[in-house]
């Protein structure tokens, strides 16, 4: 067996680590105004959405109500006067596979015939606010590429 120089060993180790890196499904928050207990707003229809009261689920796991590769959020709001105390709002957050209207990143909105405003948003990052695990992979890849370039420059 031949001896490997330290730089080659380091590059091969980096490649192995990237190949063995655990890939997990996207994680999304999952809740619905219709599932909130009476008098509570856990899904953020009327108040700020508190992420500490909801746990993100893996979209390809058993806890997900709908399997998918995107996170989905739908808001509906009635026009004024629709009910006696003003506007009602509903929010749904879950995993989704595809959108009915072809939007897979960003938001789409409109009005139903009865005047109810709707907005659907899709994103493909954990919790729709970043994918922290991907940062490690990118860092390792950049490091390995830098080592490879420096090795090439120093040998030539």
VMD Tcl script that builds the backbone (N, CA, C; Angstrom):
set m [mol new atoms 468]
animate dup $m
set s [atomselect $m all]
$s set {name element resname resid chain x y z} {
  {N N UNK 1 A 0.845 -1.182 0.000}
  {CA C UNK 1 A 0.000 0.000 0.000}
  {C C UNK 1 A 0.888 1.242 0.000}
  {N N UNK 2 A 0.518 2.239 -0.797}
  {CA C UNK 2 A 1.317 3.454 -0.898}
  {C C UNK 2 A 0.955 4.419 0.211}
  {N N UNK 3 A 1.934 5.196 0.626}
  {CA C UNK 3 A 1.690 6.225 1.635}
  {C C UNK 3 A 1.047 7.431 0.971}
  {N N UNK 4 A 0.050 7.980 1.632}
  {CA C UNK 4 A -0.617 9.177 1.124}
  {C C UNK 4 A -0.022 10.400 1.802}
  {N N UNK 5 A 0.189 11.427 1.011}
  {CA C UNK 5 A 0.661 12.664 1.627}
  {C C UNK 5 A -0.494 13.276 2.417}
  {N N UNK 6 A -0.212 14.101 3.418}
  {CA C UNK 6 A -1.256 14.642 4.297}
  {C C UNK 6 A -2.348 15.425 3.562}
  {N N UNK 7 A -2.001 16.159 2.523}
  {CA C UNK 7 A -2.994 16.957 1.794}
  {C C UNK 7 A -3.970 16.041 1.063}
  {N N UNK 8 A -3.460 15.007 0.390}
  {CA C UNK 8 A -4.332 14.065 -0.315}
  {C C UNK 8 A -5.243 13.353 0.674}
  {N N UNK 9 A -4.710 12.957 1.807}
  {CA C UNK 9 A -5.508 12.307 2.838}
  {C C UNK 9 A -6.602 13.241 3.344}
  {N N UNK 10 A -6.275 14.514 3.529}
  {CA C UNK 10 A -7.255 15.496 3.985}
  {C C UNK 10 A -8.369 15.682 2.963}
  {N N UNK 11 A -8.013 15.792 1.692}
  {CA C UNK 11 A -9.016 15.965 0.637}
  {C C UNK 11 A -9.922 14.739 0.570}
  {N N UNK 12 A -9.354 13.551 0.632}
  {CA C UNK 12 A -10.163 12.327 0.581}
  {C C UNK 12 A -11.076 12.219 1.797}
  {N N UNK 13 A -10.586 12.639 2.952}
  {CA C UNK 13 A -11.414 12.632 4.156}
  {C C UNK 13 A -12.582 13.603 4.008}
  {N N UNK 14 A -12.332 14.781 3.454}
  {CA C UNK 14 A -13.399 15.768 3.227}
  {C C UNK 14 A -14.456 15.211 2.285}
  {N N UNK 15 A -14.027 14.585 1.213}
  {CA C UNK 15 A -14.971 14.008 0.252}
  {C C UNK 15 A -15.795 12.921 0.924}
  {N N UNK 16 A -15.164 12.078 1.735}
  {CA C UNK 16 A -15.876 11.022 2.441}
  {C C UNK 16 A -16.903 11.604 3.401}
  {N N UNK 17 A -16.525 12.652 4.137}
  {CA C UNK 17 A -17.459 13.284 5.067}
  {C C UNK 17 A -18.672 13.864 4.350}
  {N N UNK 18 A -18.447 14.484 3.205}
  {CA C UNK 18 A -19.558 15.045 2.436}
  {C C UNK 18 A -20.464 13.927 1.942}
  {N N UNK 19 A -19.885 12.822 1.504}
  {CA C UNK 19 A -20.685 11.702 1.000}
  {C C UNK 19 A -21.489 11.041 2.110}
  {N N UNK 20 A -20.939 11.016 3.321}
  {CA C UNK 20 A -21.624 10.373 4.438}
  {C C UNK 20 A -22.550 11.318 5.196}
  {N N UNK 21 A -22.562 12.579 4.796}
  {CA C UNK 21 A -23.364 13.582 5.492}
  {C C UNK 21 A -24.832 13.163 5.515}
  {N N UNK 22 A -25.433 13.222 6.667}
  {CA C UNK 22 A -26.820 12.805 6.818}
  {C C UNK 22 A -27.754 13.781 6.103}
  {N N UNK 23 A -28.540 13.250 5.205}
  {CA C UNK 23 A -29.515 14.062 4.488}
  {C C UNK 23 A -30.875 13.783 5.107}
  {N N UNK 24 A -31.539 14.821 5.545}
  {CA C UNK 24 A -32.852 14.629 6.143}
  {C C UNK 24 A -33.891 15.404 5.354}
  {N N UNK 25 A -35.137 15.028 5.560}
  {CA C UNK 25 A -36.236 15.691 4.865}
  {C C UNK 25 A -36.394 17.112 5.392}
  {N N UNK 26 A -37.064 17.919 4.614}
  {CA C UNK 26 A -37.360 19.286 5.029}
  {C C UNK 26 A -38.279 19.239 6.250}
  {N N UNK 27 A -38.123 20.205 7.139}
  {CA C UNK 27 A -38.961 20.295 8.329}
  {C C UNK 27 A -39.840 21.529 8.214}
  {N N UNK 28 A -41.116 21.356 8.509}
  {CA C UNK 28 A -42.080 22.454 8.419}
  {C C UNK 28 A -42.957 22.476 9.663}
  {N N UNK 29 A -43.445 23.662 9.984}
  {CA C UNK 29 A -44.419 23.770 11.060}
  {C C UNK 29 A -45.752 23.243 10.563}
  {N N UNK 30 A -46.514 22.686 11.487}
  {CA C UNK 30 A -47.774 22.048 11.131}
  {C C UNK 30 A -48.828 22.453 12.154}
  {N N UNK 31 A -49.801 23.224 11.717}
  {CA C UNK 31 A -50.898 23.618 12.594}
  {C C UNK 31 A -52.025 24.164 11.729}
  {N N UNK 32 A -53.177 24.318 12.342}
  {CA C UNK 32 A -54.323 24.879 11.638}
  {C C UNK 32 A -55.216 25.590 12.641}
  {N N UNK 33 A -55.750 26.721 12.245}
  {CA C UNK 33 A -56.667 27.459 13.103}
  {C C UNK 33 A -57.847 26.580 13.497}
  {N N UNK 34 A -58.290 25.732 12.590}
  {CA C UNK 34 A -59.441 24.870 12.878}
  {C C UNK 34 A -59.128 23.834 13.954}
  {N N UNK 35 A -57.851 23.563 14.211}
  {CA C UNK 35 A -57.459 22.608 15.250}
  {C C UNK 35 A -57.123 23.283 16.573}
  {N N UNK 36 A -57.064 24.620 16.605}
  {CA C UNK 36 A -56.743 25.334 17.841}
  {C C UNK 36 A -57.834 25.109 18.880}
  {N N UNK 37 A -57.435 24.916 20.155}
  {CA C UNK 37 A -58.443 24.828 21.214}
  {C C UNK 37 A -59.215 26.147 21.314}
  {N N UNK 38 A -60.435 26.085 21.787}
  {CA C UNK 38 A -61.279 27.280 21.893}
  {C C UNK 38 A -60.577 28.346 22.737}
  {N N UNK 39 A -60.538 29.550 22.210}
  {CA C UNK 39 A -59.930 30.668 22.920}
  {C C UNK 39 A -58.424 30.782 22.749}
  {N N UNK 40 A -57.810 29.892 21.990}
  {CA C UNK 40 A -56.363 29.958 21.772}
  {C C UNK 40 A -56.057 30.174 20.300}
  {N N UNK 41 A -54.923 30.819 20.050}
  {CA C UNK 41 A -54.484 31.096 18.679}
  {C C UNK 41 A -53.068 30.555 18.504}
  {N N UNK 42 A -52.944 29.238 18.433}
  {CA C UNK 42 A -51.631 28.601 18.343}
  {C C UNK 42 A -51.023 28.687 16.953}
  {N N UNK 43 A -51.846 28.891 15.935}
  {CA C UNK 43 A -51.343 28.890 14.563}
  {C C UNK 43 A -51.074 30.300 14.028}
  {N N UNK 44 A -51.346 31.313 14.823}
  {CA C UNK 44 A -50.995 32.676 14.440}
  {C C UNK 44 A -51.977 33.368 13.521}
  {N N UNK 45 A -53.264 33.115 13.700}
  {CA C UNK 45 A -54.258 33.789 12.859}
  {C C UNK 45 A -54.450 35.244 13.279}
  {N N UNK 46 A -54.492 35.494 14.575}
  {CA C UNK 46 A -54.764 36.847 15.064}
  {C C UNK 46 A -53.581 37.471 15.796}
  {N N UNK 47 A -52.681 36.649 16.275}
  {CA C UNK 47 A -51.526 37.147 17.006}
  {C C UNK 47 A -50.254 36.633 16.350}
  {N N UNK 48 A -49.109 37.104 16.845}
  {CA C UNK 48 A -47.806 36.676 16.338}
  {C C UNK 48 A -47.679 35.157 16.463}
  {N N UNK 49 A -47.163 34.511 15.441}
  {CA C UNK 49 A -46.978 33.061 15.462}
  {C C UNK 49 A -45.801 32.708 16.361}
  {N N UNK 50 A -46.077 31.980 17.416}
  {CA C UNK 50 A -45.058 31.607 18.392}
  {C C UNK 50 A -44.491 30.235 18.030}
  {N N UNK 51 A -43.272 30.227 17.500}
  {CA C UNK 51 A -42.649 28.973 17.061}
  {C C UNK 51 A -42.367 28.034 18.224}
  {N N UNK 52 A -42.290 28.570 19.442}
  {CA C UNK 52 A -42.015 27.706 20.590}
  {C C UNK 52 A -43.227 26.864 20.977}
  {N N UNK 53 A -44.413 27.248 20.538}
  {CA C UNK 53 A -45.623 26.480 20.849}
  {C C UNK 53 A -45.910 25.399 19.816}
  {N N UNK 54 A -45.152 25.383 18.738}
  {CA C UNK 54 A -45.328 24.384 17.685}
  {C C UNK 54 A -43.966 23.806 17.327}
  {N N UNK 55 A -43.923 22.513 17.131}
  {CA C UNK 55 A -42.682 21.848 16.753}
  {C C UNK 55 A -42.724 21.535 15.272}
  {N N UNK 56 A -41.646 21.821 14.592}
  {CA C UNK 56 A -41.568 21.486 13.168}
  {C C UNK 56 A -41.500 19.968 13.023}
  {N N UNK 57 A -42.152 19.460 11.994}
  {CA C UNK 57 A -42.149 18.021 11.734}
  {C C UNK 57 A -41.376 17.736 10.456}
  {N N UNK 58 A -40.801 16.541 10.381}
  {CA C UNK 58 A -40.132 16.117 9.160}
  {C C UNK 58 A -41.198 15.756 8.141}
  {N N UNK 59 A -41.105 16.363 6.967}
  {CA C UNK 59 A -42.167 16.226 5.971}
  {C C UNK 59 A -42.271 14.838 5.345}
  {N N UNK 60 A -41.292 14.000 5.543}
  {CA C UNK 60 A -41.392 12.624 5.058}
  {C C UNK 60 A -41.520 11.648 6.223}
  {N N UNK 61 A -41.795 12.190 7.408}
  {CA C UNK 61 A -41.919 11.370 8.607}
  {C C UNK 61 A -43.361 11.032 8.942}
  {N N UNK 62 A -43.521 10.228 9.971}
  {CA C UNK 62 A -44.845 9.756 10.380}
  {C C UNK 62 A -45.721 10.859 10.959}
  {N N UNK 63 A -45.121 11.894 11.553}
  {CA C UNK 63 A -45.906 12.951 12.195}
  {C C UNK 63 A -46.541 13.919 11.201}
  {N N UNK 64 A -46.049 13.941 9.989}
  {CA C UNK 64 A -46.571 14.892 8.994}
  {C C UNK 64 A -47.985 14.496 8.575}
  {N N UNK 65 A -48.898 15.466 8.601}
  {CA C UNK 65 A -50.272 15.220 8.143}
  {C C UNK 65 A -50.306 15.027 6.636}
  {N N UNK 66 A -49.422 15.723 5.943}
  {CA C UNK 66 A -49.306 15.599 4.485}
  {C C UNK 66 A -47.822 15.468 4.160}
  {N N UNK 67 A -47.451 14.465 3.401}
  {CA C UNK 67 A -46.054 14.294 3.010}
  {C C UNK 67 A -45.697 15.328 1.958}
  {N N UNK 68 A -44.441 15.732 1.920}
  {CA C UNK 68 A -44.075 16.707 0.907}
  {C C UNK 68 A -42.626 17.118 0.942}
  {N N UNK 69 A -42.281 17.972 -0.002}
  {CA C UNK 69 A -40.924 18.494 -0.128}
  {C C UNK 69 A -40.895 20.014 -0.016}
  {N N UNK 70 A -42.027 20.620 0.277}
  {CA C UNK 70 A -42.141 22.065 0.462}
  {C C UNK 70 A -42.857 22.344 1.772}
  {N N UNK 71 A -42.656 23.536 2.302}
  {CA C UNK 71 A -43.480 24.025 3.403}
  {C C UNK 71 A -44.584 24.880 2.794}
  {N N UNK 72 A -45.747 24.866 3.418}
  {CA C UNK 72 A -46.939 25.519 2.883}
  {C C UNK 72 A -47.593 26.322 3.995}
  {N N UNK 73 A -48.074 27.498 3.640}
  {CA C UNK 73 A -48.829 28.327 4.580}
  {C C UNK 73 A -49.978 28.958 3.814}
  {N N UNK 74 A -51.176 28.821 4.350}
  {CA C UNK 74 A -52.349 29.422 3.714}
  {C C UNK 74 A -53.052 30.312 4.725}
  {N N UNK 75 A -53.346 31.530 4.288}
  {CA C UNK 75 A -54.087 32.490 5.106}
  {C C UNK 75 A -55.381 32.806 4.377}
  {N N UNK 76 A -56.470 32.852 5.122}
  {CA C UNK 76 A -57.739 33.321 4.567}
  {C C UNK 76 A -58.294 34.377 5.511}
  {N N UNK 77 A -58.879 35.407 4.931}
  {CA C UNK 77 A -59.449 36.480 5.746}
  {C C UNK 77 A -60.717 36.978 5.089}
  {N N UNK 78 A -61.738 37.146 5.918}
  {CA C UNK 78 A -63.020 37.606 5.383}
  {C C UNK 78 A -63.019 39.116 5.197}
  {N N UNK 79 A -63.901 39.612 4.343}
  {CA C UNK 79 A -64.070 41.070 4.244}
  {C C UNK 79 A -64.784 41.585 5.491}
  {N N UNK 80 A -64.694 42.879 5.734}
  {CA C UNK 80 A -65.394 43.466 6.889}
  {C C UNK 80 A -66.887 43.209 6.769}
  {N N UNK 81 A -67.505 42.993 7.926}
  {CA C UNK 81 A -68.938 42.760 7.941}
  {C C UNK 81 A -69.341 41.334 7.615}
  {N N UNK 82 A -68.361 40.463 7.356}
  {CA C UNK 82 A -68.660 39.073 7.008}
  {C C UNK 82 A -69.262 38.343 8.199}
  {N N UNK 83 A -68.771 38.651 9.400}
  {CA C UNK 83 A -69.358 38.136 10.630}
  {C C UNK 83 A -69.538 39.305 11.587}
  {N N UNK 84 A -70.291 39.121 12.635}
  {CA C UNK 84 A -70.714 40.224 13.490}
  {C C UNK 84 A -69.576 40.976 14.166}
  {N N UNK 85 A -68.457 40.316 14.506}
  {CA C UNK 85 A -67.400 41.004 15.246}
  {C C UNK 85 A -66.227 41.434 14.368}
  {N N UNK 86 A -66.457 41.619 13.093}
  {CA C UNK 86 A -65.380 42.072 12.221}
  {C C UNK 86 A -64.905 40.964 11.307}
  {N N UNK 87 A -63.614 40.938 11.047}
  {CA C UNK 87 A -63.054 39.947 10.127}
  {C C UNK 87 A -62.676 38.663 10.865}
  {N N UNK 88 A -62.809 37.569 10.188}
  {CA C UNK 88 A -62.251 36.323 10.709}
  {C C UNK 88 A -61.038 35.969 9.868}
  {N N UNK 89 A -60.125 35.266 10.474}
  {CA C UNK 89 A -58.922 34.817 9.769}
  {C C UNK 89 A -58.696 33.347 10.073}
  {N N UNK 90 A -58.130 32.656 9.123}
  {CA C UNK 90 A -57.704 31.278 9.361}
  {C C UNK 90 A -56.323 31.091 8.765}
  {N N UNK 91 A -55.534 30.264 9.425}
  {CA C UNK 91 A -54.174 29.976 8.984}
  {C C UNK 91 A -53.973 28.469 9.013}
  {N N UNK 92 A -53.290 27.977 8.003}
  {CA C UNK 92 A -52.915 26.565 7.948}
  {C C UNK 92 A -51.440 26.496 7.578}
  {N N UNK 93 A -50.693 25.717 8.334}
  {CA C UNK 93 A -49.271 25.498 8.056}
  {C C UNK 93 A -49.054 23.996 7.989}
  {N N UNK 94 A -48.329 23.543 6.950}
  {CA C UNK 94 A -48.089 22.108 6.810}
  {C C UNK 94 A -47.048 21.858 5.729}
  {N N UNK 95 A -46.760 20.586 5.518}
  {CA C UNK 95 A -45.911 20.158 4.409}
  {C C UNK 95 A -46.787 20.041 3.171}
  {N N UNK 96 A -46.195 20.180 2.007}
  {CA C UNK 96 A -46.952 20.058 0.760}
  {C C UNK 96 A -46.061 19.452 -0.317}
  {N N UNK 97 A -46.675 18.734 -1.233}
  {CA C UNK 97 A -45.937 18.124 -2.334}
  {C C UNK 97 A -45.871 19.067 -3.529}
  {N N UNK 98 A -47.012 19.487 -4.032}
  {CA C UNK 98 A -47.070 20.419 -5.160}
  {C C UNK 98 A -48.214 21.388 -4.923}
  {N N UNK 99 A -48.170 22.504 -5.599}
  {CA C UNK 99 A -49.261 23.464 -5.467}
  {C C UNK 99 A -50.236 23.295 -6.626}
  {N N UNK 100 A -51.480 23.634 -6.364}
  {CA C UNK 100 A -52.503 23.534 -7.404}
  {C C UNK 100 A -52.295 24.565 -8.500}
  {N N UNK 101 A -51.690 25.693 -8.159}
  {CA C UNK 101 A -51.538 26.782 -9.125}
  {C C UNK 101 A -50.134 26.866 -9.719}
  {N N UNK 102 A -49.266 25.922 -9.405}
  {CA C UNK 102 A -47.940 25.903 -10.008}
  {C C UNK 102 A -46.899 26.751 -9.305}
  {N N UNK 103 A -47.225 27.328 -8.161}
  {CA C UNK 103 A -46.268 28.136 -7.413}
  {C C UNK 103 A -45.539 27.211 -6.445}
  {N N UNK 104 A -44.237 27.069 -6.591}
  {CA C UNK 104 A -43.474 26.204 -5.701}
  {C C UNK 104 A -42.500 26.988 -4.835}
  {N N UNK 105 A -42.394 28.255 -5.047}
  {CA C UNK 105 A -41.561 29.122 -4.222}
  {C C UNK 105 A -42.182 30.504 -4.264}
  {N N UNK 106 A -42.428 31.080 -3.117}
  {CA C UNK 106 A -43.058 32.390 -3.066}
  {C C UNK 106 A -44.537 32.262 -2.746}
  {N N UNK 107 A -45.265 33.325 -3.033}
  {CA C UNK 107 A -46.679 33.373 -2.656}
  {C C UNK 107 A -47.574 33.675 -3.849}
  {N N UNK 108 A -48.787 33.226 -3.739}
  {CA C UNK 108 A -49.839 33.508 -4.707}
  {C C UNK 108 A -51.050 33.935 -3.888}
  {N N UNK 109 A -51.875 34.802 -4.420}
  {CA C UNK 109 A -53.019 35.281 -3.660}
  {C C UNK 109 A -54.185 35.591 -4.581}
  {N N UNK 110 A -55.344 35.791 -3.971}
  {CA C UNK 110 A -56.525 36.135 -4.747}
  {C C UNK 110 A -57.738 36.267 -3.838}
  {N N UNK 111 A -58.909 36.339 -4.470}
  {CA C UNK 111 A -60.172 36.457 -3.748}
  {C C UNK 111 A -61.128 35.384 -4.235}
  {N N UNK 112 A -61.811 34.737 -3.281}
  {CA C UNK 112 A -62.871 33.803 -3.647}
  {C C UNK 112 A -64.091 34.614 -4.082}
  {N N UNK 113 A -65.050 33.955 -4.698}
  {CA C UNK 113 A -66.254 34.651 -5.184}
  {C C UNK 113 A -67.019 35.349 -4.069}
  {N N UNK 114 A -66.940 34.830 -2.836}
  {CA C UNK 114 A -67.654 35.449 -1.717}
  {C C UNK 114 A -66.876 36.595 -1.072}
  {N N UNK 115 A -65.735 36.989 -1.650}
  {CA C UNK 115 A -64.960 38.115 -1.150}
  {C C UNK 115 A -63.874 37.751 -0.157}
  {N N UNK 116 A -63.728 36.484 0.171}
  {CA C UNK 116 A -62.703 36.060 1.119}
  {C C UNK 116 A -61.332 36.113 0.439}
  {N N UNK 117 A -60.409 36.835 1.068}
  {CA C UNK 117 A -59.037 36.936 0.580}
  {C C UNK 117 A -58.291 35.660 0.956}
  {N N UNK 118 A -57.464 35.153 0.045}
  {CA C UNK 118 A -56.630 33.990 0.344}
  {C C UNK 118 A -55.204 34.241 -0.124}
  {N N UNK 119 A -54.276 33.635 0.570}
  {CA C UNK 119 A -52.862 33.730 0.214}
  {C C UNK 119 A -52.209 32.389 0.521}
  {N N UNK 120 A -51.502 31.835 -0.459}
  {CA C UNK 120 A -50.776 30.580 -0.286}
  {C C UNK 120 A -49.294 30.835 -0.523}
  {N N UNK 121 A -48.472 30.387 0.401}
  {CA C UNK 121 A -47.028 30.563 0.270}
  {C C UNK 121 A -46.333 29.209 0.361}
  {N N UNK 122 A -45.324 29.044 -0.489}
  {CA C UNK 122 A -44.523 27.820 -0.511}
  {C C UNK 122 A -43.057 28.194 -0.380}
  {N N UNK 123 A -42.297 27.359 0.316}
  {CA C UNK 123 A -40.852 27.535 0.373}
  {C C UNK 123 A -40.211 26.173 0.576}
  {N N UNK 124 A -38.931 26.087 0.356}
  {CA C UNK 124 A -38.250 24.788 0.393}
  {C C UNK 124 A -37.052 24.793 1.332}
  {N N UNK 125 A -37.176 25.467 2.451}
  {CA C UNK 125 A -36.121 25.484 3.460}
  {C C UNK 125 A -36.719 25.057 4.782}
  {N N UNK 126 A -35.893 24.514 5.659}
  {CA C UNK 126 A -36.391 24.128 6.971}
  {C C UNK 126 A -37.085 25.306 7.632}
  {N N UNK 127 A -38.286 25.071 8.102}
  {CA C UNK 127 A -39.089 26.067 8.817}
  {C C UNK 127 A -39.272 27.349 8.016}
  {N N UNK 128 A -39.044 27.297 6.739}
  {CA C UNK 128 A -39.155 28.453 5.829}
  {C C UNK 128 A -38.295 29.632 6.270}
  {N N UNK 129 A -37.326 29.381 7.087}
  {CA C UNK 129 A -36.460 30.489 7.502}
  {C C UNK 129 A -34.997 30.060 7.561}
  {N N UNK 130 A -34.601 29.262 6.611}
  {CA C UNK 130 A -33.202 28.865 6.522}
  {C C UNK 130 A -33.014 27.372 6.703}
  {N N UNK 131 A -31.896 26.893 6.227}
  {CA C UNK 131 A -31.546 25.484 6.369}
  {C C UNK 131 A -30.159 25.400 6.986}
  {N N UNK 132 A -30.081 25.415 8.312}
  {CA C UNK 132 A -28.776 25.485 8.956}
  {C C UNK 132 A -27.854 24.312 8.660}
  {N N UNK 133 A -28.392 23.111 8.418}
  {CA C UNK 133 A -27.525 21.959 8.146}
  {C C UNK 133 A -26.784 22.112 6.825}
  {N N UNK 134 A -27.373 22.780 5.861}
  {CA C UNK 134 A -26.728 22.936 4.559}
  {C C UNK 134 A -25.458 23.769 4.673}
  {N N UNK 135 A -25.377 24.662 5.639}
  {CA C UNK 135 A -24.202 25.500 5.807}
  {C C UNK 135 A -22.943 24.688 6.054}
  {N N UNK 136 A -23.047 23.609 6.826}
  {CA C UNK 136 A -21.900 22.763 7.107}
  {C C UNK 136 A -21.398 22.083 5.842}
  {N N UNK 137 A -22.301 21.575 5.029}
  {CA C UNK 137 A -21.906 20.913 3.781}
  {C C UNK 137 A -21.187 21.894 2.868}
  {N N UNK 138 A -21.745 23.093 2.722}
  {CA C UNK 138 A -21.114 24.096 1.864}
  {C C UNK 138 A -19.741 24.494 2.400}
  {N N UNK 139 A -19.618 24.600 3.694}
  {CA C UNK 139 A -18.331 24.949 4.295}
  {C C UNK 139 A -17.289 23.869 4.010}
  {N N UNK 140 A -17.654 22.609 4.160}
  {CA C UNK 140 A -16.727 21.503 3.887}
  {C C UNK 140 A -16.340 21.485 2.416}
  {N N UNK 141 A -17.315 21.688 1.519}
  {CA C UNK 141 A -17.015 21.694 0.085}
  {C C UNK 141 A -16.069 22.836 -0.289}
  {N N UNK 142 A -16.303 24.017 0.246}
  {CA C UNK 142 A -15.427 25.156 -0.038}
  {C C UNK 142 A -14.024 24.889 0.508}
  {N N UNK 143 A -13.947 24.324 1.697}
  {CA C UNK 143 A -12.652 24.007 2.282}
  {C C UNK 143 A -11.889 23.008 1.414}
  {N N UNK 144 A -12.571 21.945 0.992}
  {CA C UNK 144 A -11.920 20.927 0.149}
  {C C UNK 144 A -11.478 21.514 -1.189}
  {N N UNK 145 A -12.312 22.345 -1.774}
  {CA C UNK 145 A -11.948 22.963 -3.053}
  {C C UNK 145 A -10.736 23.872 -2.879}
  {N N UNK 146 A -10.703 24.622 -1.787}
  {CA C UNK 146 A -9.573 25.511 -1.522}
  {C C UNK 146 A -8.285 24.711 -1.343}
  {N N UNK 147 A -8.361 23.621 -0.585}
  {CA C UNK 147 A -7.180 22.774 -0.390}
  {C C UNK 147 A -6.711 22.209 -1.723}
  {N N UNK 148 A -7.654 21.766 -2.557}
  {CA C UNK 148 A -7.294 21.221 -3.867}
  {C C UNK 148 A -6.622 22.250 -4.760}
  {N N UNK 149 A -7.143 23.469 -4.785}
  {CA C UNK 149 A -6.562 24.535 -5.611}
  {C C UNK 149 A -5.180 24.907 -5.088}
  {N N UNK 150 A -5.050 25.065 -3.780}
  {CA C UNK 150 A -3.744 25.407 -3.203}
  {C C UNK 150 A -2.718 24.310 -3.475}
  {N N UNK 151 A -3.152 23.070 -3.384}
  {CA C UNK 151 A -2.238 21.956 -3.661}
  {C C UNK 151 A -1.761 22.016 -5.108}
  {N N UNK 152 A -2.699 22.276 -6.018}
  {CA C UNK 152 A -2.345 22.360 -7.437}
  {C C UNK 152 A -1.377 23.523 -7.689}
  {N N UNK 153 A -1.633 24.662 -7.067}
  {CA C UNK 153 A -0.774 25.833 -7.266}
  {C C UNK 153 A 0.618 25.629 -6.679}
  {N N UNK 154 A 0.705 24.941 -5.557}
  {CA C UNK 154 A 1.997 24.735 -4.911}
  {C C UNK 154 A 2.833 23.676 -5.621}
  {N N UNK 155 A 2.180 22.709 -6.271}
  {CA C UNK 155 A 2.900 21.649 -6.974}
  {C C UNK 155 A 3.439 22.160 -8.292}
  {N N UNK 156 A 2.700 23.028 -8.976}
  {CA C UNK 156 A 3.096 23.511 -10.306}
  {C C UNK 156 A 4.189 24.507 -10.229}
}
mol reanalyze $m
mol bondsrecalc $m
mol representation Tube
mol addrep $m
